[in-house]
């Protein structure tokens, strides 16, 4: 019984490493790209709304 629990724990750890880490990476990537997208739009709006001769 104890060996079965140890095997299960080992499998679960591998499964966690294979599933959770890529999922966390994907979530972080989406969050970062969303922020980058918003920042890009803010900059583009700023550029578009600039008056000629002003920075």
C-alpha positions in Angstrom: 0.0 0.0 0.0 2.7 2.4 0.9 4.6 1.7 -2.3 1.5 2.4 -4.3 1.2 5.8 -2.6 4.8 6.6 -3.3 4.3 5.6 -7.0 1.2 7.7 -7.2 3.0 10.7 -5.7 5.9 10.2 -8.2 3.5 10.1 -11.1 1.6 13.1 -9.8 4.8 15.0 -9.6 5.7 14.3 -13.2 2.2 15.1 -14.3 2.2 18.4 -12.4 5.6 19.3 -13.9 4.4 18.5 -17.4 1.0 20.2 -17.2 1.1 22.9 -14.6 4.4 24.6 -15.6 3.4 25.0 -19.3 0.0 26.2 -18.2 1.5 28.8 -15.8 3.8 29.9 -18.6 0.9 30.2 -21.1 -1.1 32.2 -18.5 1.9 34.5 -17.8 2.5 34.9 -21.6 -1.2 35.9 -22.2 -1.1 38.3 -19.3 2.1 39.9 -20.5 0.9 40.1 -24.1 -2.4 41.7 -23.0 -0.5 44.4 -21.1 1.9 44.9 -24.1 -1.2 45.2 -26.4 -2.7 47.9 -24.1 0.6 49.8 -23.9 1.0 49.6 -27.6 -2.5 51.0 -28.1 -1.8 53.8 -25.6 1.4 54.7 -27.5 -0.3 54.6 -30.9 -3.2 56.8 -29.7 -0.6 59.2 -28.3 1.2 59.3 -31.6 -2.0 59.7 -33.6 -3.3 62.5 -31.4 -0.1 64.4 -31.3 -0.2 67.9 -32.7 2.4 68.7 -35.4 5.6 70.2 -33.9 5.0 68.7 -30.4 6.8 65.7 -28.9 
